[in-house]
Amino acid sequence: MSVFVLLAALMWGAVEGSPQISSRSPYWLNDLGGISLYIYGAGFSSDQFNHFDSVKGNKVQLVNEVDTIDCPVIRYLTTQNIIVCTVGPRINTKGPDEYQIKVWSDGVEATGYQTLRFIWWAAPKVQYVTPVFAKTGSQVRYNGWFHTDQLDQINIEETEQSASGSKRISKVYMGRVMCNMYESASNTTLYGQLTSSELTCQPETVYIGPMNASMYVTSGGPSVTDKWGLYVDSKDSLYQHHTYAVVESVSPDISSTKGGTLLTITGQGFSRDTTQVDVGGAACEVKDITNTEITCITPSQDLTAPGSGEMGLLFELWRGEHFIDIENEAKWAALNSSHPSYESNVTIEMTHTVQIDTPSVGKYRGYLHVGHDGLYTLLPTQFTYHRLYLANDGNPDNMTYHHWNQAFTLYKDTPAYFEIRFRQTGELKFLPIFRDYNAKFTYSQARHGVNEKHRVNINPKEQMEKQQFTITGPSTMAKLYINGFSSDLVNVSDPEQVLGAVMGLTEQQCMVNGDNPKFMFSCSYEKDETFPSGTAGTTRDHVEPYCGRQVREARKSDGLIYRDDNKGTLDANDYPYVCFALKGDVKTVMAARFYWKDNRGRSRYDTITFTHNTAYSSDRWTYACHNLITAAKNSWIASQGYTEGSTLDILRVYAPVQTDPLATVYIDEFTFSSEDITVIQTRPSALKSSGGILVSNVQVSVDNDDSYTIKFLTGNCLSGFPLMGVYTGQGECVRVVVPGGLHRPR
């Protein structure tokens, strides 16, 4: 009984006093998580190892209005003054990047306010690996942006001293295995130099195939990969580094035609699980495999056929031999490997460079192994003159000539034979680049696995719809008529008035309803209009607008529609409403960033999220205003001292986030308003009933003293314009159609 009383007393003493947060380190984190977060303060629980009461101990979460991230506590590094936890990954990367640290000690929430932010550049980055291809066990060099040139592979548990912003490379990986930076485990001699942008290491174990490089940096987290350093292999796998096995010798080199000979193959990179041995294209029955040796039983000769040879491309050069007509088969037939000027080598490098001092002819030849059936083109570089021959069935006897950029069909399970014949003088750089018309990766992901659909440059030719009318008689006032709609009276001899009338007829008209509103940074996203500061996204004219003739496609990454980080520019007390029309499937929350002062008088820059309660949809436009003052009063900054009427400068506004990350959201008629307003659509475009033609621009030109040409440029490429009329009467509009153009009735 006395023991029980003593334990109870100890646990009670551990929770006396309120826990408090005073600071944290680091402030900047990357989205992948995995970073040790140090939280400093007082009164944290010392009962870290209680297995009987789930309330006891410390709990940490990072929270904002749309997301919560758990930060599991590392108990053996935690004291009553320091909590160390491992930050989890940020899943909701479309929401605000700022999070508040919440701590509960023995069930009591800690006081004190500390935030941190997730940002893209906080993660270390491995941009590329050298060499790209290498035999297993080779040293490799990483280049990138590591944030540090300090290394710590021994003490992988961060100390309190290292937490205050210090960064160290603690682990380096190639694929799933460790990549050692020391020449041996017993000393501290590095394989190569170590800087904040370069290191050299050697993978611990044998692995054949595609791999990506990564590392872990304390206070920086796990690394990310630069898309420009990625390639695609014949299995459709992305990689930064690719290893291969090496055959060094085969014994005996002569065997029975009936098969049954025991072959011993020595080399590097053999694996019992993944190695297959063929002799002449037929299986050699494996008896034993080690990392450096294979024994197998040869097949019968009648099962074999000539094989494709070793990995790589065969480069052949007849130095000093030169002829202009390299398509001449007879001249090539006279050149072979016994020719006195012949030289050759096999290259596996991405770029093969040769210096050719005298005019010469040569070949590159080999087999293409592709990851899937489809259309391809091959683009060699820097030949003086060259020709491509290809046999997609793999038989060199069936090769035919293909001009460059000509697409050809390749098959996953049938290596295609190709041969490039060239004549050259000077430096030759051969870089085999494929265009893959059916690739699952874009060009930006893999330079050697190009999907042409993602590279095509479209140069559209503007095709105008033209109509003409001729004025006879004196200048007069008249109305223009299109499809049942008429303009105000204009002087039809004035091209500027004619242009204004036509523009007005072909756009969606709107009006504002409000008591006496004042506006700031109003924008309809029309041509030549000044957009609000920091407007992100793209202007579109192929979408039916809410008003006018153009809309703004919001940026998918964050939906930013206004940004001015200078305090004092826009006061929410004067313009509390942000108003806009939106078309798209979006979530029920949006965000804004403010400059304000808390209850301690400190200047604060904080982002809040709030519920907008508007039923936006992708099949219709909806116009609404959102009260930023109310949003601030109902957010967490109210608990930090914000009160209505105090300083609240609007720095940024984000549109509601799309429900599907790839979906499109459109914005129109944006403004900050002093009151809640509505913008009502009035007269539609005169062309809306004509198949929904969207006119993005109109041009009016004077052909002569009494003739105009009017050109319509459409945003959605539709045609079938109704004829335009001009009339001066006071009664019903009458469309007058005259061969050769549109004329004003006399």
Sequence and secondary structure as in RCSB ss.txt:
>XXXX:A:sequence
MSVFVLLAALMWGAVEGSPQISSRSPYWLNDLGGISLYIYGAGFSSDQFNHFDSVKGNKVQLVNEVDTIDCPVIR
YLTTQNIIVCTVGPRINTKGPDEYQIKVWSDGVEATGYQTLRFIWWAAPKVQYVTPVFAKTGSQVRYNGWFHTDQ
LDQINIEETEQSASGSKRISKVYMGRVMCNMYESASNTTLYGQLTSSELTCQPETVYIGPMNASMYVTSGGPSVT
DKWGLYVDSKDSLYQHHTYAVVESVSPDISSTKGGTLLTITGQGFSRDTTQVDVGGAACEVKDITNTEITCITPS
QDLTAPGSGEMGLLFELWRGEHFIDIENEAKWAALNSSHPSYESNVTIEMTHTVQIDTPSVGKYRGYLHVGHDGL
YTLLPTQFTYHRLYLANDGNPDNMTYHHWNQAFTLYKDTPAYFEIRFRQTGELKFLPIFRDYNAKFTYSQARHGV
NEKHRVNINPKEQMEKQQFTITGPSTMAKLYINGFSSDLVNVSDPEQVLGAVMGLTEQQCMVNGDNPKFMFSCSY
EKDETFPSGTAGTTRDHVEPYCGRQVREARKSDGLIYRDDNKGTLDANDYPYVCFALKGDVKTVMAARFYWKDNR
GRSRYDTITFTHNTAYSSDRWTYACHNLITAAKNSWIASQGYTEGSTLDILRVYAPVQTDPLATVYIDEFTFSSE
DITVIQTRPSALKSSGGILVSNVQVSVDNDDSYTIKFLTGNCLSGFPLMGVYTGQGECVRVVVPGGLHRPR
>XXXX:A:secstr
 HHHHHHHHHHHHHT S  EEEEEE SEE TT   EEEEEEE     TT SS TTSSEEEEEE SS EEE  B G
GG  SSEEEEE      TTS SEEEEEEEETTEE BS  EEEE GGGS EEEEEE SEEETT  EEEEEE S   
B SS  S  TGGGTT   EEEEEETTEEEE BSSTTS  BSS   SSEEEEEESS   EEE EEEEETTTEE EE
 GGG EE TTS EESEEEE EEEEEE S   TT   EEEEEEE   TTT   EETTEE EEEEE SSEEEEE   
GGG      SSSEEEEEETT   S TT HHHHHT  TTSTTEEEEEE SSSEEEEEEEEEEEEEEEEE  SSSEE
EEEE    SEEEEEEETTS GGG EEE TT  EEEBTTB EEEEEEEEEEEEEEE  EEEETT SS TTT TTSB
 GGGT         EEEEEE  SS  EEEEEETTEE   EETT HHHHHHHHHHHTSB EEEE SS  EEEEE  
 TT    TT  SEEESSS  SSBS EEE  TTT EEEE  STTS BTTT  EEEEEEES B SEEEEEEEEE TT
  EEEEEEEEE     BTTB EEEEEEHHHHHHTSGGGGGT  TTS EEEEEEE   BSSTT   EEEEEEEESS
  EEEE S  TTTTTT   EEEEEEEEEETTEEEEEEEESS       EEEE  SSS     BTTBEE   
